[in-house]
């Protein structure tokens, strides 16, 4: 059994457009950049993680650490595929206090939603959208009286 020391997991997102991705996650979603680390090719190769030098940008969002991976040779894009077209990690979920206010903020920042706010039951709402690299993101809200 694995015994964890953190209440969350870190997420690594490889990107071929670090400026757009940093701007989106910091300016639009409200993350804070907490570190930038240069990781040399030989270490990346030893770890079995890749073949290129890497600049890792660590962004904090609550207890979550989002690691934007800016490789020396940019990875090939994901062709903006949706969750039902690939296996593996498909989307990140962000829990918000006010769904309508958050969606309004996204729309003011020209973020195109995949759908309008959906609710199968009154005490829960969700909406999907994409970041600049086409990664699928979800906003989730639960009525605090139901939590």
C-alpha positions in Angstrom: 0.0 0.0 0.0 1.2 3.5 -0.8 1.1 6.0 2.1 0.9 9.6 0.8 2.3 12.7 2.4 0.2 15.2 0.4 -3.6 15.7 0.1 -3.4 16.2 -3.6 -1.5 15.1 -6.7 0.6 17.3 -8.9 -0.3 17.5 -12.6 2.2 17.8 -15.4 1.1 19.4 -18.7 3.5 19.4 -21.7 3.1 22.5 -23.9 4.4 23.9 -27.1 3.3 27.4 -26.2 4.5 28.3 -22.7 3.6 32.0 -22.9 -0.1 31.4 -23.8 -0.4 28.5 -21.2 1.2 30.6 -18.4 -1.0 33.6 -19.2 -4.1 31.4 -19.2 -3.4 29.5 -16.0 -2.2 32.6 -14.1 -4.3 35.5 -15.5 -7.5 33.6 -16.3 -7.7 30.8 -13.8 -5.8 32.5 -11.0 -2.9 30.2 -10.4 0.3 31.6 -8.9 3.7 30.8 -10.3 5.8 29.4 -7.4 8.9 28.2 -9.1 10.7 27.8 -12.4 13.3 25.0 -12.7 15.7 24.1 -15.4 16.1 20.3 -15.7 18.9 19.1 -18.0 18.5 16.5 -20.7 20.7 13.9 -19.0 18.5 13.9 -15.9 15.3 13.7 -18.0 16.8 10.8 -19.9 18.0 9.0 -16.6 14.4 9.4 -15.3 13.0 7.7 -18.4 10.8 10.8 -18.8 12.0 12.2 -22.2 14.9 13.2 -24.4 15.0 17.0 -24.1 16.0 19.8 -21.8 13.1 21.0 -19.8 12.0 24.2 -18.1 9.3 23.4 -15.5 7.0 26.2 -14.4 5.2 25.3 -11.1 1.8 26.9 -10.7 -0.1 26.7 -7.5 -3.9 26.5 -7.4 -5.1 25.8 -3.9 -3.5 22.5 -2.9 -2.8 21.6 -6.5 0.5 22.1 -8.3 0.2 22.4 -12.0 3.6 21.8 -13.7 3.8 23.4 -17.2 6.5 21.4 -19.0 8.3 23.6 -21.6 10.6 21.1 -23.5 13.5 22.3 -25.6 11.9 20.5 -28.6 8.2 21.1 -28.5 5.9 18.0 -28.3 3.4 17.4 -31.1 -0.1 18.7 -30.4 -3.0 16.7 -29.2 -5.3 17.8 -32.1 -7.9 19.1 -29.5 -9.3 15.6 -28.9 -12.1 15.1 -26.5 -12.4 12.7 -23.6 -13.9 9.8 -25.6 -11.2 9.8 -28.3 -8.1 8.9 -26.3 -7.1 6.8 -23.2 -5.2 8.2 -20.3 -5.7 11.4 -18.3 -8.4 13.4 -20.1 -9.3 16.5 -18.0 -8.6 18.5 -14.9 -11.4 19.5 -12.5 -11.5 22.8 -10.7 -14.0 23.2 -7.8 -15.4 26.7 -7.6 -17.5 28.7 -5.1 -19.7 30.5 -7.7 -20.3 28.8 -11.0 -22.0 31.7 -12.8 -19.5 34.3 -11.7 -16.6 32.0 -12.7 -18.2 31.3 -16.1 -18.7 35.0 -16.7 -15.0 35.6 -15.9 -14.0 32.9 -18.4 -16.2 34.4 -21.1 -14.9 37.9 -20.5 -11.4 36.4 -21.1 -12.6 34.9 -24.5 -12.6 31.3 -23.2 -14.9 29.3 -25.4 -17.1 26.9 -23.4 -17.7 23.3 -24.6 -21.2 23.6 -23.2 -23.4 25.9 -21.1 -23.6 25.3 -17.4 -25.2 21.8 -16.9 -26.9 20.4 -13.9 -28.4 16.9 -13.5 -29.5 17.7 -10.0 -30.0 21.2 -8.5 -27.2 21.0 -6.0 -24.5 20.3 -8.6 -23.3 22.2 -11.7 -20.5 21.7 -14.2 -19.1 23.1 -17.4 -16.2 22.1 -19.7 -13.8 24.3 -21.6 -10.2 24.1 -23.0 -6.9 25.7 -22.3 -4.8 27.2 -25.1 -3.2 23.8 -25.8 -6.6 22.1 -26.1 -6.5 20.3 -22.7 -10.1 19.7 -21.5 -10.9 21.4 -18.2 -14.0 21.1 -16.0 -15.5 23.5 -13.5 -17.5 21.9 -10.8 -19.8 23.4 -8.2 -21.7 21.8 -5.3 -24.2 23.6 -3.1 -22.3 24.3 0.2 -25.5 23.3 2.0 -25.2 19.8 0.5 -21.5 19.2 1.1 
